[in-house]
Amino acid sequence: TKKFNRTPDMAVEALKRYPCATPDNAFVVGCIGSYEERKAQSLLLKAAKKLIDDGRLPNIHCLLVGEGPDKEMLQGLITELGIEAHVSLCDFTKEPFYVFERCNVIALPSTGK
């Protein structure tokens, strides 16, 4: 197998190929999946709210990528939690590598259903 070597140009290319906004100097948590209950993005949003409120990770930014029936519910939850400045709800992409390149960590919440 080829060894993966990250280059500075990769981050620039990622922004060009998938221009969903994230703040500078944010700790970006990526989550790619369909917007539906079993994917449990709501758990991630509630956890982010706790990390912001208790000061452990005030610069967290959740980059949610997908499509599905729960998109409006997630938008409402983001507003209800007051974390609009800490979340980007973005469209599905067939090239997830460009999302991964912009994240500090990837979260895969699930209800197990």
Buried (B, 14 or more C-beta within 10 A) or exposed (E): EEEEEEEEEEEEBBBEEBEBEBEEEBBBBBBBBBBBEEBBBBEBBBBBBEBBEEEEBEEBBBBBBBEBEBBEBBBEBBEEBEBEEBBBBBEEBEEBEBBBBBBEEBBEBEEEE
